[in-house]
């Protein structure tokens, strides 16, 4: 294996590991009111008896479910809206009840159906979104308060990670093995491609250009998502320089919000560290910022936004 391919493979592994840690460690808790939203017209007898609403409005965003503690009458409906910039869904854990994946601005009506009165856990099923804060609870209320109890009180089921005591563990093993053997799937687009300098100045400075932008990205065959990334690829392009090189990276911000670029694991001056608004001003949409530093030691690092990193990294902004 060539040195370039080895460096690329190691860089990809480092990028993926750090991105997962950063996305999993971020937490934004939206202010939520206890109980559900407005009651629908003509409430059911269960709603009248319990005081719970037939229809409750729920908002999804980065990275919160609001309100986080929902209460709805048995047989009621959740009106779920995605007010965020990324795809989200709402799933009732331990059941087959949930919304489809909702793009930014989309809404769905989720009928509770015949879910028994009780307390259920809810979350967004996009990997990393629940650990970033998209979790909550749903209380389904029947005719009387006495109906409300934990949806599952089976200690064994809790110990089994909420899968239940009758889980077919061998089938889970087989499904995971099958998904791993399908990698790499044939999808359109390829990330981590080496970025060549767009210019080498008279003093030898290597000039690179990163465009922070949104674009369609195929994450698995036939599944297209709203990607946030650099130069139209996820992970972003690989930048490789030699020790002693003077480096300039021109960052163009084509995102709908401000951004910065933090050089994670790369020795740079504090003024070039990319931690807005501490070490620099935020780069507004439509504007550019040029980072300048000397590659003064061997390193395999990564670059990513620091400002709103908890949202941008899971959406693809790392390289």
C-alpha positions, 0 to 999 in steps of 0.5 A: 500500500502506498504512503498516500493511501495509508495516510488517507485510510488513517485520516478517514478513521481519525475523522470518523472517530472524532466526529462521533465523539464530538456529535455524541458529546454535544447537548442542547436542551430545548425549553419544554413545557410540561404536557402536550400542546393544544387540544383538538376540536371535539375531544374524546371521552378519554381526553375529557376524563383525563384532561389530556389532549387528543392532539399535541404539537411537537417540534423537532430541531437541532438537537431537541424535541419540544416539548420534551415531555408529551402527554396525549390521550389514548388514541390521540395524535401527534402533529410533528413538525421538523423546524430544523435544518437537517432530517429528523424523525420521531420514534416511540421506542419499543414500538413500531409507531413513528414518523417517516424521516422528515426533511427540513420544513416537513410535517407529519401526523402521527396517530398513537393508535392502540398504544396502551396507557403508559409512559414511553421513551421517544427519540430521533432515530438518526445516529447521534441525534438522541445522544445530542439531546433529541430524546423525551417521554410520551405519556399516553393517558387513558380514562383515569390517572390510575391507568398511567404507569411505566410502559415496561416494568419488566426488569429483564427487558430493561436489562436487555436494553429495552429490546425485550426478553424474547429478542432474537439475538442471533438475528440481530447478529446476522443483520449487523454482519450482513450490513457490514459485508455490504460495505462499501456500497456503490453510491454517487459521490466520494469523500476524502479526495485529495485537494491539490493547491489552487496556487503556489505563491512565489515564496512557496506558500500552498493555497487551498480553497474550501467551500462550506456548502449544502448539497445532496449526498447519497448516504446509501443506495437510493437514499439522498440526504441534505448534506453539509460539507466542503467542496461537495463531498463528505468527508471533506477533501484531504489536505496533505502538506509537508513539514515546513510548508507555509499554508493558506486555506481560503474558506468560502461560506455558502451556508445559510449561517455563519461558520468557522474552521477549527484545525483539530490536532494541527499546531496553528497560531491562536489567531488561526484556531477557528473558534469564533467569536473567541479567536476570530469573527464568525464568517458570515454567509457569502463571505470568506476568511483565509487561515494562514499557518506553517506546518511545523510538525508531523500530524494527522488531524482534522478540520471542522466547524467549531461554531454550532459543531454539534449540528454541522459535524453530524451533517457532514462538515469534517475533513 
